[in-house]
Amino acid sequence: MVEFSRRQALAATAGAAALAAASSASAAAKPAAAATPTPPAIDLAPRERLSLDFGWRFALGHAQDPARDFGFGANQRTYAKAGASAANWWVAGAAQPAFDDSAWAPVTLPHDWGVTLPFVDNPSYAPSGKPDDEDLRAAHGYKPLGREFPDTSVGWYRKTFALPAADAGKRLSIEFDGAFRDALVIVNGYVLGQEDSGYSPFRVDITDITNLGGDNSLVVRVDASLGEGWFYEGAGLYRHVWLVKTAPVHVPRWGVFVRARLDGTLSIDTDLINESDTPAAYEVAQTVLDGQGKPVLTPMAVQGRLPAWERQSLSQTAQLASPVPWSLETPHLYSLVTEIKVGGAVVDRFVTPFGVRSIAFDADKGFLLNGRAVKLKGTCNHQDHAGVGAAIPDALQVWRLEQLKSMGCNAYRAAHNPPTPELLDACDRLGLLVIDETRQMSSDETSLDELERLVRRDRNHPSVILWSIGNEEPQQGTARGAKVARTMKRLVNRLDPTRLVTAAMDSGFGEGITEVIDVIGFNYRHEKMDDFHARFPHIPIIGTESASTVATRGEYARDDAKSYVPAYDTEHPWWATTAEKWWSHAADRPWMGGGFIWTGFDYRGEPTPFNRWPSISSHFGALDTCGFPKDNYFYYRAWWRSEPLLHLLPHWNWEGREGQQVAVWAHSNCDRVELFLNGKSQGVRDVVRNHHVEWSVPYAPGVIEAHGYKGGKLILRERRETAGPAAALRLTADRPRLAADGQDVAILKVEVLDAKGRPVPRADALVSFALAGPGQVIGVGNGNPTSHEPDVASQRKAFNGLCQAIVRTRRGEVGELRVTASAPGLKAASVSLRVEGGRLATV
């Protein structure tokens, strides 16, 4: 049998193997140590979806010089004369199957070559010609990508894979989850497709040109000379690539749509395609499995006849008894298993996870999930993380979502482009709501095609609650913009009548697209919401971007020379506001559905408020680029979660400032907080809901301690001690066990401590990582928004006492993986991880 891919396995339900047992092949075992509990795989018999992530070779090309781009464009040819033996007939030398790529670098996907490039300050490139106009250079984090860097903006990928002779008669295709960007796909010397979008999934059919019973060459040229956003976007094959094999009669990609109502009524649309010269009599049988893998619906069977080279759509209804709703607290997932039989034999099995839930946006009550008002406590995020850039491993995607959820976050806005499928799978499992956003707000054929791919791919995810068709678009307040929005909305409504359409606006409220979209998204401008609600009482409102406090983790004074801003929730751009101001506004208005802070994590580029060298990443996040919490994380956690919390800031190492006043804050949801300095009370503060408390304290070395009271009782204590010199490292991992699939990762945290085990808040020791066993460091970081250290390395300086390493397993290698962190003059630290069986079906 063919093992389910890891992403599919994560999305499948626990009892799928029971159904698979009825087939001729046995069910595969799940990876032993996935990031979250994963169910057994489902036998797709004979559908195969195999990972193409391994065994690639990579080299930089050139955007302007064919001689340095393996001949691409030398003969003014876009497409090769396929099969020719002379080199000058080919689109490029690197496209020839016999090309020697042994000098190219070996890489595993996902891969972002942009993150491996150095940081470059290029004063000659200033958009307006003014020396201080550096926004466009800063916007992408000073990485040398773009037209002004032709020698680092084109990359070539090559891979060879074998296909058995037994694949004769099957339909074969390669599916790309996304490539940044302008990807040209060449298989066995044939140019099979080109995709401009940096975010949309795309597919190429390779059936006609494959070498069955032999090797096949796959070559992809990726050109990142042009960007799509104003933020770091990465470069390369930064999402997964799959080889898909099916019978001629099968369910096409995204071919099943399940609409489930709370009463258990299911409406199922199923597409079938016959890619053969022979008409086929077929039978479709569909079964629903619950979260434990138990069949809960009698198989529904439909028979029919499918002419050669035609596609049919079937519509059915069914009734689930006693359905279990999908909710934030219990994100229960069902699976619809679709079996196709031809001549009595199962020729395809297609699995569609879905959830039973209702969503609504009400102009008076806000957002309703399963009929209950739920305030959206969301974050906006780009696809970017320290060490790996845009090529985020699946387990790291899950870890990042878990950090947001620990803050009390219940919603995620994919800004400003379609997310990875793995992120949505994780949101389904973790119970997080999603605004799914297209990249281009336009009604041209290409943009509508990208929008259609987004909706078809993601419409079965119960986590998705809104389709967003734009963000701060220039035409948002115009009549022309309204026409564009109407065309886009019409397409969305045809593809998915179950969800509403929104757009994120920062001006033109009440004009242009306002009356077209279903839910208006305010990017900041929360002071305009009350008036808008009074003028347009029928339009639901959410904050699509909110707050935008700028803060540097561990810094408590502005330092323009270092491009640091304080973490007190006091600074923000002119168009934004503090965390406290926006949330206290949103929390008090039941008609406001909630909002999405900008942002959950810091990200490369847009280094507001400085927008100049040496600043290379944003300061917006509640967590930094490594996912280390800033102090604002605890503000949100205090008011977004119900359990008691007390967080004290700043640190208490202020050497040289003895006797000077230091602002001391507490984020807490207790009734009252009392502060002590070296045992002496500094006063009691009543906590006002959705606000912080603060004191001004003369610095003296020692201890500050906060006591939190609820109902008159002391329930929490929090302290900060003056630390001594750095003496040791502490190394921890996010989990002890990993899968030997070559894709699983552990996220390692290094803390610098003094001799008494106390965190040293300003430590900047250079930490080196050494590994023994089946793994490798694929990226490092520290959250420093001005660090120009390489991301792909085995060492990193600590920033304000912390740094991070991301360690990936090696495919098929099991055993103990021991990681040691060391720094000159400090006691080293080690952690052991167990790498266990579990494999990814690959070619």
Secondary structure by P-SEA (a helix, b strand, c coil): cccccaaaaaacccccccccccccbbbbbcccccccccccccccccbbbbbcccbbbbbbbbcccccccccccccccccccccccccccccccccccccccccbbbbccccccccccccccccccccccccccccccccccccccccccccccbbbbbbbbbbccccccccccccccccccbbbbbcccccccccccccccccccccccccccbbbbbbbbbbcccccccccccccccbbbbbbbbcccccccccbbbbbcccbbbbbbbbbbbcccccccbbbbbbbbcccccccccbbbbbbbbcccbbbbbbbbbbbccccccccccbbbbbbbbbbbccccccbbbbbbbbbbcccccccccccccccccccbbbbbccccccccccccaaaaaaaaaaaaaacccbbbcccccccaaaaaaaaaabbbbbcccccccccaaaaaaaaaaaaaccccccccbbbccccccccccaaaaaaaaaaaaaaaaacccbbbbbbbcccccccccccccbbbbcccccaaaaaaaacccbbbbcccccbbbbcccccccccccccccccccccccccccaaaaaaaaaaccccccccccccccccccccccccccccccccccccccccccaaaaaaaacccccbbbbbcccccccccccbbbbbbbbccccbbbbbccccccbbbbbcccbbbbbbbccccbbbbbbbbccccccccccccccccccbbbbbcccccccccccbbbbbbbbbbccccccccccccbbbbbbcccccccccccccccccccccccbbbbcccbbbbbbbbccccccbbbbbbbcccbbbbbbbbbbbbbbcccc
